[in-house]
């Protein structure tokens, strides 16, 4: 049973506009959430994370929002650039744990 | 630092053959793990280790063995390959929660992956 879900397999956005990637989770014990970015033929690379004690974390063009009551998080990329085209994975983990539970990924295409 | 390295990059096996996927890291990370990535399934944890001599099962451990004799190396063994094990395999490492400098969670660094096909 998938505990972390990304219901949009793909997203296309014009360069310069905002990209919003969504993620839902079912396990209320998850307390830390991460986004990873993956280019073809490479391993995932860490992008940004958020603890459950926060509802927003910002790093440059990337912002992650967490809504604990809805068990939902989103990644905003503003402005989107062609180099952002990749597959984005949402991941979650619980207290005292290193193990990650991943979503199925969303392929973002930024159109120049 | 080379980070996390994996060999081989590609491998084709016949059903029933055995092989070992190699993973090494040079960051002195205590935690290492193996994931497999399948279409529509995301990444799923196979086995993990929190230090030399300690291993445990993840979500999908069947058909795989691991060992951790050193901090640096964490090989994944397929004892008798099956077509269902056709996948891309990623190794990852990080500090554990009791050490490192990132606070409540330490990001995992991933290797470049091994694409395995079992015929």
HADDOCK unambig.tbl for C-alpha pairs under 7 A between the chains (distance, minus, plus):
assign (segid A and resid 41 and name CA) (segid B and resid 112 and name CA) 6.94 0.50 0.50
assign (segid A and resid 42 and name CA) (segid B and resid 112 and name CA) 4.67 0.50 0.50
assign (segid A and resid 42 and name CA) (segid B and resid 113 and name CA) 6.68 0.50 0.50
assign (segid A and resid 43 and name CA) (segid B and resid 90 and name CA) 6.89 0.50 0.50
assign (segid A and resid 43 and name CA) (segid B and resid 110 and name CA) 5.39 0.50 0.50
assign (segid A and resid 43 and name CA) (segid B and resid 111 and name CA) 5.38 0.50 0.50
assign (segid A and resid 43 and name CA) (segid B and resid 112 and name CA) 4.31 0.50 0.50
assign (segid A and resid 43 and name CA) (segid B and resid 113 and name CA) 5.91 0.50 0.50
assign (segid A and resid 44 and name CA) (segid B and resid 110 and name CA) 5.98 0.50 0.50
assign (segid A and resid 45 and name CA) (segid B and resid 109 and name CA) 6.78 0.50 0.50
assign (segid A and resid 45 and name CA) (segid B and resid 110 and name CA) 6.74 0.50 0.50
assign (segid A and resid 46 and name CA) (segid B and resid 107 and name CA) 6.77 0.50 0.50
assign (segid A and resid 96 and name CA) (segid B and resid 97 and name CA) 6.78 0.50 0.50
assign (segid A and resid 98 and name CA) (segid B and resid 96 and name CA) 6.70 0.50 0.50
assign (segid A and resid 102 and name CA) (segid B and resid 42 and name CA) 6.01 0.50 0.50
assign (segid A and resid 102 and name CA) (segid B and resid 43 and name CA) 5.69 0.50 0.50
assign (segid A and resid 102 and name CA) (segid B and resid 44 and name CA) 6.95 0.50 0.50
assign (segid A and resid 103 and name CA) (segid B and resid 42 and name CA) 5.49 0.50 0.50
assign (segid A and resid 104 and name CA) (segid B and resid 40 and name CA) 5.71 0.50 0.50
assign (segid A and resid 104 and name CA) (segid B and resid 41 and name CA) 5.18 0.50 0.50
assign (segid A and resid 104 and name CA) (segid B and resid 42 and name CA) 3.75 0.50 0.50
assign (segid A and resid 105 and name CA) (segid B and resid 42 and name CA) 6.13 0.50 0.50
